[in-house]
Amino acid sequence: MARIGITTAAARQINTVLDERGKGLGLRVNVKPSGCSGYSYVLDFADDTQPDEHMFEEHGARVFIGDEALTILDGTEVDYVNEGLNRFFKFNNPNVKDECGCGESFSV
């Protein structure tokens, strides 16, 4: 069975953004072919559920992932980090074999 983890920091940020928007079920995570290494992460709000999606819930927040992306993302931990002046969702994906130098894309 596939597993996606959500850290406390990521859950807090997901819920904060949804509260600010005033609607939404959670964070939708997908991957698309992109960049020099193969794939990049795509984030969106999940305002509804799709028939081919799987929902993962932890710390009161939900992440939705479609069937096609689930193989690539299985075992990933979704985190939210502060690095200097930058704040962003970080994906600790055990399936990643290589990343491009700028960190925008990855291969599995």
Buried (B, 14 or more C-beta within 10 A) or exposed (E): EEEBBBBEBBBBBBBEEBEEEEEBBBBBBBBEEBBEBBBBBEEEBBEEBEEEBBEBEBBEBBBBBBEEBBEBBBEBBBBBEEEEEEEEBBBEBEEBEEBBEEEEBBBB
